[in-house]
Amino acid sequence: MPSRPPSRPRARRTPQARPYHHGDLRRVLIDAALQLAAEGAEVSVREAARRAAVSPGAPFRHFPNRDALMAAVAEEAQRRFRAEIEVVLGQIPATDPLARFRAFGLAYLRWAMRNPAHFEIISTGRYFVHGSSAELTRDNAELVALTERMLADAAAQGLLRSTDLKRIQIAGRALVYGFARMNLDGHFPRWGVDEDEVERMAEEVIDLFIAGIAKPAP
């Protein structure tokens, strides 16, 4: 009697992939809110739920209101910005504080130009009350303190023209914020700066500022 071929085990049916699971619903909602903001659309928890293709009530387990959702988006934006700053500063020796101050400003501008929706969210009060996020408040304070230390180190090395470090710090902040805002609001074409020239212009403006605050070499 001929032997029968061995039976093959039945292949298990793989369940159909779902767009999200409970572990990353929060992430999906944050991404949806960011997309809405980038499009200039009105952001709400329910609209983020619709964009994420989840039930209208599901997001409220994570975000009780719009402010909570936008605070989470801003915190994520700030984390990404902070990570980029740390990468850039990791390439500059701690013994060269003025170069680090320059690198910080340039990294700020590049990040703002490449992530306009994130910049808009964390730099204006349009989407949420900034003081409502303890994490964002703490992180901003740490970044301010970081620039203070850079300038204090530069002053200690005799690298600065002025000893008024607070004015230098505020002037630097006004410069990078104003430049990023001009770019976001589309001002540069009327100043004769083409889109592909903006990043080079940012570097030149930063260098002009650094030259203005630095003490001339003997």
C-alpha positions as CSV (number, residue, x, y, z in Angstrom):
1,M,0.0,0.0,0.0
2,P,1.6,3.3,-1.1
3,S,2.4,5.6,1.7
4,R,0.7,8.9,1.8
5,P,2.8,12.1,1.6
6,P,3.3,13.8,4.9
7,S,0.6,16.3,5.6
8,R,1.7,19.9,5.7
9,P,0.8,22.0,8.6
10,R,-1.9,24.5,7.9
11,A,-0.6,28.1,7.6
12,R,-1.9,30.3,10.2
13,R,-3.9,33.2,9.1
14,T,-2.1,36.5,9.9
15,P,-4.5,39.0,11.3
16,Q,-5.0,42.1,9.2
17,A,-2.7,44.9,10.2
18,R,-4.5,47.7,12.0
19,P,-3.7,51.4,11.6
20,Y,-2.9,51.7,15.3
21,H,-3.0,49.9,18.6
22,H,-3.6,51.2,22.1
23,G,0.1,51.7,22.8
24,D,0.5,54.3,20.1
25,L,-2.9,56.0,19.8
26,R,-1.4,59.0,21.6
27,R,1.3,59.2,19.0
28,V,-1.2,59.0,16.1
29,L,-3.2,61.8,17.6
30,I,-0.2,64.0,18.1
31,D,0.8,63.5,14.5
32,A,-2.7,64.2,13.3
33,A,-2.8,67.4,15.2
34,L,0.5,68.5,13.8
35,Q,-0.7,67.7,10.3
36,L,-3.8,69.9,10.8
37,A,-1.7,72.7,12.1
38,A,0.7,72.4,9.2
39,E,-2.3,72.8,6.8
40,G,-3.5,75.9,8.7
41,A,-6.7,74.0,9.6
42,E,-8.5,74.4,12.9
43,V,-7.2,71.9,15.4
44,S,-9.5,70.1,17.8
45,V,-9.4,66.8,19.6
46,R,-12.4,65.5,17.5
47,E,-10.9,66.7,14.3
48,A,-7.6,64.9,15.2
49,A,-9.6,61.8,15.9
50,R,-11.3,62.0,12.5
51,R,-8.0,62.5,10.8
52,A,-6.5,59.6,12.7
53,A,-9.6,57.4,11.7
54,V,-10.5,56.6,15.3
55,S,-13.8,57.0,17.2
56,P,-14.6,60.5,18.4
57,G,-14.5,59.5,22.0
58,A,-11.2,57.5,21.9
59,P,-8.8,60.5,22.1
60,F,-10.3,61.8,25.3
61,R,-8.6,59.1,27.3
62,H,-5.3,60.7,26.4
63,F,-6.3,64.3,25.9
64,P,-9.2,65.8,27.8
65,N,-9.2,69.0,25.7
66,R,-7.5,70.8,22.9
67,D,-5.0,72.5,25.1
68,A,-3.8,69.2,26.4
69,L,-3.4,67.9,22.9
70,M,-1.5,70.9,21.6
71,A,0.7,71.0,24.7
72,A,1.7,67.4,23.8
73,V,2.4,68.4,20.2
74,A,4.5,71.4,21.5
75,E,6.4,69.1,23.9
76,E,7.2,66.7,21.1
77,A,8.4,69.6,18.9
78,Q,10.6,70.9,21.7
79,R,12.1,67.5,22.2
80,R,13.0,67.3,18.6
81,F,14.5,70.8,18.6
82,R,16.4,70.0,21.8
83,A,17.8,66.8,20.2
84,E,19.0,68.8,17.2
85,I,20.7,71.4,19.3
86,E,22.5,68.7,21.3
87,V,23.8,67.0,18.2
88,V,25.1,70.3,16.8
89,L,26.7,71.4,20.1
90,G,28.3,68.0,20.5
91,Q,30.5,68.8,17.5
92,I,31.8,72.1,19.0
93,P,34.5,72.0,21.8
94,A,33.3,73.4,25.2
95,T,36.4,75.5,25.2
96,D,35.0,77.7,22.3
97,P,31.9,79.2,23.8
98,L,31.4,81.8,21.0
99,A,31.5,79.1,18.3
100,R,28.9,77.2,20.4
101,F,26.7,80.3,20.7
102,R,26.9,80.7,16.9
103,A,26.1,77.0,16.3
104,F,23.1,77.2,18.7
105,G,21.7,80.2,16.8
106,L,22.2,78.6,13.4
107,A,20.7,75.2,14.5
108,Y,17.7,77.2,15.8
109,L,17.2,78.8,12.4
110,R,17.7,75.6,10.4
111,W,15.3,73.7,12.6
112,A,12.6,76.5,12.3
113,M,13.0,76.7,8.6
114,R,12.7,72.9,8.1
115,N,9.9,72.4,10.6
116,P,7.7,75.5,10.2
117,A,4.6,73.9,11.8
118,H,6.6,72.9,14.9
119,F,8.1,76.4,15.1
120,E,4.7,78.0,14.8
121,I,3.3,75.9,17.6
122,I,6.0,76.4,20.1
123,S,6.7,80.1,19.3
124,T,3.2,81.6,19.4
125,G,0.2,81.5,21.7
126,R,-2.1,80.6,18.9
127,Y,-2.6,77.0,19.7
128,F,-2.3,76.7,23.5
129,V,-1.3,78.6,26.7
130,H,2.5,78.1,27.0
131,G,2.5,78.2,30.8
132,S,0.1,75.2,30.9
133,S,3.0,72.8,30.1
134,A,5.5,72.3,32.9
135,E,7.7,70.3,30.7
136,L,7.9,73.0,28.0
137,T,8.4,75.7,30.6
138,R,11.3,73.7,32.2
139,D,12.9,73.0,28.8
140,N,12.7,76.6,27.7
141,A,14.4,77.7,31.0
142,E,17.1,75.1,30.4
143,L,17.8,76.4,26.9
144,V,17.9,80.0,28.1
145,A,20.4,79.0,30.9
146,L,22.5,77.2,28.2
147,T,22.9,80.4,26.2
148,E,23.6,82.3,29.4
149,R,26.5,79.9,30.2
150,M,27.9,80.2,26.7
151,L,28.0,84.0,26.9
152,A,29.4,83.9,30.5
153,D,32.2,81.6,29.3
154,A,32.9,83.9,26.3
155,A,33.0,86.9,28.6
156,A,35.3,85.1,31.0
157,Q,37.7,84.4,28.1
158,G,37.6,88.1,27.1
159,L,35.9,87.4,23.7
160,L,33.1,89.9,23.9
161,R,32.9,93.7,23.3
162,S,30.3,94.2,25.9
163,T,29.8,92.9,29.4
164,D,26.0,93.3,29.2
165,L,25.3,89.7,28.6
166,K,21.5,90.0,29.0
167,R,21.3,92.5,26.2
168,I,23.4,90.3,24.0
169,Q,21.3,87.3,24.8
170,I,18.0,89.1,24.0
171,A,19.4,90.6,20.8
172,G,20.5,87.1,19.7
173,R,17.0,85.7,20.5
174,A,15.4,88.6,18.6
175,L,17.6,88.0,15.6
176,V,16.9,84.3,15.2
177,Y,13.2,84.5,16.1
178,G,12.7,87.4,13.8
179,F,14.5,85.7,10.9
180,A,12.6,82.5,11.4
181,R,9.3,84.5,11.5
182,M,10.2,86.4,8.3
183,N,10.8,83.1,6.6
184,L,7.5,81.5,7.9
185,D,5.5,84.6,6.9
186,G,7.0,84.6,3.4
187,H,8.8,88.0,3.6
188,F,12.1,87.1,1.9
189,P,11.0,87.2,-1.7
190,R,10.0,90.9,-1.4
191,W,13.6,91.5,0.0
192,G,15.0,89.8,-3.1
193,V,16.0,86.6,-1.3
194,D,15.1,83.4,-3.2
195,E,14.0,80.3,-1.4
196,D,17.2,78.4,-2.1
197,E,19.2,81.3,-0.7
198,V,17.5,81.6,2.7
199,E,19.6,79.1,4.5
200,R,22.8,80.7,3.3
201,M,21.4,84.1,4.2
202,A,20.7,82.8,7.7
203,E,24.3,81.8,8.2
204,E,25.5,85.1,6.9
205,V,23.2,87.0,9.3
206,I,24.4,84.9,12.3
207,D,28.0,85.6,11.3
208,L,27.3,89.3,11.1
209,F,25.8,89.3,14.6
210,I,28.7,87.3,16.0
211,A,31.2,89.7,14.4
212,G,29.3,92.6,16.1
213,I,29.5,91.1,19.6
214,A,33.0,89.7,19.4
215,K,36.0,91.6,20.6
216,P,38.5,92.1,17.7
217,A,41.5,89.9,17.8
218,P,44.7,91.8,19.0
